[in-house]
Amino acid sequence: MPEAGIDAPQDHTQDSYAVADDDDEASTINFAEMDESILDEDTLRELVSQMIREELQGELGDRITRNVRKLVRREIQRALASREFE
């Protein structure tokens, strides 16, 4: 169960993804229909890096930032509270 005040992760699992080309036009890649020989390790690594980068720049990145800020504030409050009792 997620901690109070921290957003729960969402399931984004699917068989196809929209990937931005160099021209910023989205094209859909359906992994279920792809031939295994098309994606070598370097291409797959580049594709995954690009997808992660795009996710972190969007709503997911915003949620992570909010959750980290909440965590830091809570830890600072705990540290200050423990100083008062010493």
N, C-alpha and C positions, 0 to 999 in steps of 0.2 A: 504494500500500500504506500503511495507517495506521501511524503511528509507534508503537513499542512502548509499551504502557501507556495508550494512548488508544483508547477505544471507537470502533469503526467505525460510521458511520451506517447505519440500517436503511431499507429501502425500504417506505414506508407508502402507496404509490400504490394507489388503488382508486377505483371509480366512485361509491360511496356512503359517506357519513360520518354518524356519530351526532352530533347537535348538541343541547346542553342548551337547553331552553326556559326562560322566566322561572320556570316552576314546577319546574325542575330535573328534568323528565322528558325522557328522551332520545327524540328523533324522528329518523328516518332520512331523509336527503335524497339522492335518486338523481339525480345531475347528468346522466346520460345520457338520462333521460326528461323533463327539464325543458324547458319552452319558453323560448327565449332572451329573450323579452320580459318574463318574470317577474322576472329579476334585473337591476336597473339598477346603475349603477356604485357608488352609495352602499350599496346592500344587499349587493352582492358584497364591497365593502371591509369592511363591518361583519362579515360572515360569516367572511371570511379572518382578520380581527383576532381574532375570538372563538376560532377554531380554533387559531391560533398561540398565543394566551394559554393555552388549555387544555393544549396540548402542552408548553409551557414550564413549566407548573405540575406536570407529571407526570414520567414516567420520562425523557423526553427532556431536560427541564430539569435533572433530577438528574445525568444523564450529562454534560451541558454543564458544570455546576458542578464535577463531579469532574475533568473534563479541564482546565478553566481553573485549578483549584487545582494540579494536577500541573504544568502549564506554568509557573505563577508560582513554585512551589518550585524547579523546574529552572533557571529564569532567575536566581533568587536565588543558588542554588548556583554557577552559572557566574560571576556577578558577584563573589561572595566568593572563588572560586578564582582569578579573574584578578587580584584585589587582592593575593593572596599572592605572585604572581610579579612584581609591580611593585616 
